[in-house]
C-alpha cells in the first residue's frame, strides 16, 4: 500500500479524454483485519499539490473508478515510486489486524509448541507471497489476484480467485462485527438499553447503533477518505499491541501462568486462527506493482513476515503467560477493567471494525459500478452502490448477532477461505504458470504445500464448524 508517509493516503487523479491511460496505484488496508488497491489515471492539470485534480472534462467519478478497475491491457504503466521501506510498512500494516487479538488464546489452547506452527505458517505464507511475485513477473498485464488466476487457469481461475476473495471479505466483516459487539458490551458494562421492538439485548442494540453510525461510510465516493480510514485502522492495531505490552510490564499482574506443552486435539481449530493472522495475499500484487524495484519484493516479504511473526509470538506468549486458561479469544477482553490502558485498548478494538466496513466493501462496490451501464448517471450509480452496500452490511450485522462466537467464526474463516487464498491457490497458480521454468524439487515443494494447505483446511473447517454448531445449539437451548 503505497503513498504518503505511511503509504495509506494518496492523491487521486482524473483523466483527460483522448490521452493514454497511465495506471497509478493507491493501496488501502483489506480483509482480515486489511487493505485494497485502487488504480487511478493521471490528467494534465492539478489545483494544488495536496488536493484532487480537476480536468476540463472530468466526467463522473464513475469513469475514474472504471479506469481504476480496468485491467492494464494497453501496456501503459505509471511510475511506481514505493521504496523498499514503504513496501515493508505497507505489507506489515496490512497483515496486522484482527488476528492479533486471538494469538494468545490460540497459543494457550494449542500449547506452547504450537508456536512452531505459527512460525511455520508465517514462513509458508512468506514463500507463497514470493511465488505470487514470480507469477506477476511472467505477465506484465496481471495487476491483481484474479488476474493471476486467469493467467493460470483462464476464466475458471479468475472465478475461483474472485469467489474466495469475496468470501474472505464477507466472513472477515462478520468477525469484525462480532468483535465490535463483544468489546462494546465491555466498554458499556452496566449500561441497560431496551426497546419495545425488536427484542434485543443491550449488547445487540449497541452493536446495531455502532453499525448504523458506520453505515454512511459505504456511500463515500471520495476514495482518499476511505484511504484515511485505512490509516486509522493501522493506528488502532498498533495502539492495541502497545496497551497489551504496557499491561504485561507495568500493571502488576504476574506473568506466571503455565502454558501446556501441546494440545494436539486443538491444533486443527487453532491452525485456522493462525492462518487468518497471515491472510493478506489478495493485495500483495498491488504492493508488487507499486514498487519502484519489484525485484526486491521477495526481500520485502521476508522482512515483513519476520516482523509480523515476531510481533504475534510476543503477543501470544505475553497474553498466555498473563492470563493462562482464562485468556479470552480476544485478548482485550481479558485485560483488567480498572486500568486506563484497558479502556484505551477496548475503544481501539471498537473503532477498528468501524473503519473497516467501507475499506472491505470498496473492491466489491467498485466492481459493481464498473459493471453498471455506462449511460447510467453518477447519482444513480452512487445510489445503487450505497444501497447494495447497506443491504450487505445489514445482512452481516444480522449474521454476527446470530452467531456471536468470535473464535469459531475466525477459525472457520481461516480454515475455509484464508488458507486457500494464502497457500493453496498461490502455489497452484505458480505451478501452472511456471511449470516449464522451475525445477522438479520446486514443483514437489509447491505440491506438498498445496497438500498441507488442503489438509489443514479440511480438518480445520470440520473442527471449527463442529465447535460453531455446538455453540449455536447451546445458545438456542439457553
N, C-alpha and C positions, 0 to 999 in steps of 0.2 A: 504494500500500500504506500504509494509514493506521494511526495509533495509536502511542502511546509517543513517546519522543524521536526514534527513527529511523523510526517508522511500521512497525516489524516485529513488535512484540509487543502484543497487545490482549487484554483480558479477554473471556471467553466468558460468555454469559448463557443461562439456561434459560427455559422459558416456562410460564406458568400456564394450564391449560386453561380455556377459556371467555373468555379475554381476547383482544382483537385482536392479531394478529401485527405486530410492527414490525421492519423489517429494519435491521440494523446491521452494517457490513462490517468484516471483518478480512482484511487482504491480506498474502500472503506471496510469496516470490520464486518465479518459474516457470522453462520451458524454456530453453534455451539459455543456461545459463547461465542464471532467472527466478522470477516468483513467482505464486502463485494467490490468489484471493479467496474468503473464506468469508462467508456471511451468517448472522447469529445473531439470535435474538429475545430480548426483554428481559422479565424477570419482576419481581415486586414486591419481593422481599427479598434482600439480599446479606449474606454473612457478614462480609466485610471488603472494603475498597476494592481490595486487591491480590489477592484470592482469587476462586475461582469461586463463582458464586451457587448457592444451593440453593433449591428450590421445595418446596412442600407435596407436589406430585405431579410430581416431576422426570421421571418416566418413565425411559426409557432414553436413552442418548446418541444412539442412532439416531434418536429422534424429533427431537432437536435438529438433527441433520445433515440430516434431511429438510426441516426448516424452512430451514436454510441454503441448501439447493439449490432450494427452491421458487421458482418464478418468481412475481414480485410481481403477482399478478392482482387483488388487492384494493385496490390503490392506497394502502396504508399504508406510509409511509416513515419511517425513523428519522432523527433529526437527524444530518446529515453534518457532521463537525467538522474535516475535513482542510483546513488552511490552504494558501495558495499554496506556502510554503516546504516544508511537509511533503509536498505533492504532488510537487514537484520532486525532493526527496530520494527519495521512493518510486520515481519513474519512472527516475531516474538509477541508483539501486541495483538496479533490476530489469534495466536494459539492460546494465550492466557485468557480464560473466560470462566464459564460456568463450571467446567470440570475441576477447577482448583478447589472448589468447595467440598468435593466428595473424596479427595485423595486420602485424608486421614481416616475416614470411615472405611474406605476400601482396604487400606493397609491393616487396620485393626481386624477386619473380617477375614482377610486373606492370610494374615501372619506377616512377620517382618521379611520373610524370604520372598514374599510376593513383590517386594521392591525390585527384585531382579526381573520380574515380568514387566513392571513399569519401565525399567531401563531398556529392556529388550524391545518392547513395543516402540519406544522412542527411537531406538536405532533403526528398526524396520521402517518406521514412518519417515525418518530422515533419508533412508535409502530410496523409498518409493517417491519422495519428492525429487530426488536426483534423477530417477528414471523418467519422471514427467518432463524434466528439463531436456532430457535426451529426445523424447518424443517431439517436443516443440522445436528442437533443432532440426528434425527431419522434415518439417513442413512449416515454412515461414508464414503460411496463411492461417495456421492454427493460432487462435487467440485465447481460447478458454478451454475449460474441461470438456464440454460437449464436443468441441472441435476435435480434440484428441480422440474421443470415442468414435467420431465419424471417420477420421483418418484411418483408424484401426479396423473398424467393422462396418463402415458405411452408415446408412440411416439407422440400422438397428443399434449400432454403437452409440450414436447420438441420443436415441430414445432412452436407452438403458442409463446412460450417464445423467441425462436430464431428470429421469424419474427418481434416481437415487438422490440427486441434489435437492429436488423439491421435497422429497420425503424427509431428508435431513433437516431442511429449513422448518418444515411443519412441526416435526417432533421436538426439535430444539426449542421452538417457541412455546410448545406445550410445557416443556421442562422449565423454561424461564418463568412462565406464568405460575406454575406450582411453587417455584422458589419465591416469587413475589408474594404469593398468598401466605406461605409459611412464615416469612420474615415480617410481613405486615402484622400478623397476629401477635408476634412477639413485641414489635415496636409499640403497638397499641394495647399491650396487655392490660386487662382490667376495664377496657372500653366496651360498652354494650350498645349495639345498634339493632334496631328492629324495624321491620316494615310489614304492613298488613298483607302485602303481596309483592313479590313472591316470598315464600318462607325460606329465607337464607340465614345462615349463621352470621355472626359479626365478622368473622374472618372472610367469609364469602362476599359479604356486602362491601367490605373494604377493598377486596380484590376487584370487584366489579367497578367500584368508583375509580380505582387506580387505572384500570384498563380503559375506562371511558375518558379519563384525563389524557391518556397516551394516544387515544384513537385519532384525534385530528392530525397527528404526525404522519399518518398514512396518506393524507391528502396533500402533503408537501410536494411541490413541483420544483422548488429550488434545491437542486441536488447538493449544493455546497452546504446547505443547512443540515442535510442528512449526514454529510461527512462530519460536521461539527458534533452531531450526536455520537458518531463513532469515537471521536476523540474523548468525549465524556465517558463512554463505556470503558475505554482503556484506563482512564484515571481511576474509575471506580474499582477496577480489578487490582490495580497497584495499591490502592488505599486499603482494600480488604486484606491483602497479604501483609501490609505494614502493621495493621492493627492486631493481627494474629501473632506476628512476631513480637510486638510490644507486650501482648498478654503473656506470652511464654517467658519473657525475660523479666518484666517488671511487675506483674500482677501479684506475685507472692504465691501463686499456685505451684506446687511442687510437681516437677515432671518426672514422677517416679512410677508411673503405671507400667505394668508388664504387658508387652506385646507378644502374643503367641507366635511360635515359630512358623507354623503352617496350618492352614485350614483348607485342605485340598478340596473339600466339597463346595467351598465358596468361590473357588477360582473361576469357574465359568461365568458366574454373575459379575464378579468384580473386574473381569477382563473387559467387559463392556464399559464399565466406568473408566477404566484406564484408557481404552482406545478413544473414547469420546473426548478425553482431555487433549488428544493429539489431532483431533479432526479439524482440518483446515485446508485440505488439498484442493478444494473447489476453487480457491482463489490463488493458489500457487502459480498457475500460468500467468496471472496478471502481474504478480511480483516479478516473474521472469521477464516478461515483456517490457516492464517499466525500468529494468536495469540498464545502466549505461554500458556495463560489461557483463553480458549474460553468461560468459564463460566462468564467472565467479559464483554462479547460482548454487553449485554444489557446496562451496565453502559457506555460503550464506545458510544453507540448510543445516549443515553440520554445526555451525556456530549457534544458530537459533535453537535447534533441538537440544543441544547441550545445555544452554542456559535455561530453557523451559523445563527440561528433565531435572536439573539441579534444583530449581525452584519447587517443583512438585515433590521431589524426595524430601526436601527440607520441610515443606509444609505438612507432608504426610506424617513424618516422624514427630514433628512438633505437636500436631493435634492428637496423635495416638498416644504419645507419652503424657500429654497433659490430661486427657480425659478417659483414656482406656476404653473399657467396654461401653461406657456411657456416651461415647462420642456420637454426635448426630450425623446423619447423612449430609447435612450442611454444617460445616464447622462453625459458622457464625451463630447457629442456634445452641451451641454448647458453651459459648463464652459467658462468663458471669454477667448477669443482667445489670448489676450495680455499677459496673465500670463505664467510664465515658467512652473508652475505645470500643467497647461492645456496641454502644449506641451508634457510633460512627460506622462500624462495620455493618450493622443491621441496615442503616439508612443507605449505605453504599450498595448493599445487596438488593434493597428495594428499588433504588433508582436505576440499577443496571438493566433489568428487563424493560423498563420504560424507555430506555434509549435504544433498545434492540428491535422493537417492532417495525419501525419504518425501514431500518437497515436491512433486516432479514427479508422483508416483503419486497423491497425495491427491485431485485432481479426479476421476480415474478411479474411485478407491476409493469416494469419496462418492457418485458417480453410481450405482455398483454397489449400494451399500447402500440408496439411495433406491428402486431397482427391486426390491429383495427384498420378499417378502410381509410386511405389517405385523404378522402374527401371529407371526413368527419372533422368537425370543428375542435379547436383546442379545449373549449369549455366542456364539450360532450365527452372528450377523452378523459378529462380530469374527473368528471362525474362518474364515468364507468369505472375508472381505476380506483377512485376513492370508495365507491360503493362496494365493489368486489373485495377490496382490502378490508373494509369494515365488516362485511359478512364473514370473511375468513377468520378475522380476529375474534369476532363474537363466537364462532364455532370453536376456536382454540380455547377461549375462556370457558365455554361450557364443558369441553373435554377435560380441561385442567381441574375444574371444580368437581367433576365426576370421579376422577382418579387422582386424588391428591397424594400420590406416593412417589415422591421425588426420586429416590434412589432406584426404584424399579423401572420407572419410565426412562431415566437417564441410561441405565444399564441396557434396557431394551433398544434404545436409540443407538447406542454404541455397537451392540452386537448385531442388530438387524441392518443398520444402514452405514454407520461410520466406518466399520471395518471393511465394508465393500468399497466405499469411496476412498479410503486411505491406504488399503493394502491390495485387495483382490483386483479391482479394476485397473489401477496404475500398472501393476505387474503384467496383467493380461494384455493391456494396450501396448506396453513396451515390447513384449514378446512378439506380438503380431506385427508391429511396425518395423522393428529392428531385427527380425528373425535371422536374416541372412548376414547381419553385420556383427552379431555378438557371438561370443564363444559358447561352446556346449556347457561348460561349468556355469556360465551366467544364465543360460536358459534353464539349467537344472535348478539353480538358486531361485529364480523367479517362479518356477513351477512349484518348488517347495513352499515358498511364501504364500502363493495362492492357496495351496493345500492347508497350510497353517491358518491362514485367514478364514478359510471356509469352515474348518473345524471349530475354531473359536466362535465364529459367527453362529453356527448351528447350535452348539452346546450352550453358548451364552444366551441366545434367543430363547431356547427351551427353558433354561433355568430362570431367566428374568421374567418370562411370560407366566410361568407357573407361580412365581412369587407375587406377581402383579394380580393374577386372577384370584389367588388365595386372599390377598389383602382386600381386594374389591368385594369378594364374597363375605369376608369377615366384617367389613364396613357396613354392608347392607343388612347383615344379620343383627348388628347392634343398633 
